[in-house]
Amino acid sequence: VSDNRLGGWYSYRASKAAVNQVVRTFDNYLRDSAGPRAVAVGLHPGTVRTGLSRGFWGSVRPESLFEAEWVAERLVEVVRQRGAEGRGRCWDWGGREVLP
């Protein structure tokens, strides 16, 4: 939502806002119930070469279209790197925070 310079994509932006709120709320719940043993984070894989994204492949730069296995490994690494300090926020495959 913070990157909305052109408008449009209403359902995408609404779902992004909702995901951010769910992650924060669930992390608050985990903090109260499990303490530091559990965290909630949101993860954004980018555009992954799957049937779901097939319609967008032609408009995505080749270096920005990821294989599922590669991006899954990256997301696991992002969670490992961020640990408890990343709790309640959303991160992309490169370890950058996805702002609400």
PyMOL commands that set and color helices and strands:
alter all, ss='L'
color gray80, all
select helices_A, chain A and resi 10-37+51-59+62-64+68-86
alter helices_A, ss='H'
color red, helices_A
select strands_A, chain A and resi 42-44+47-48+65-66+90-92
alter strands_A, ss='S'
color yellow, strands_A
deselect
rebuild
show_as cartoon
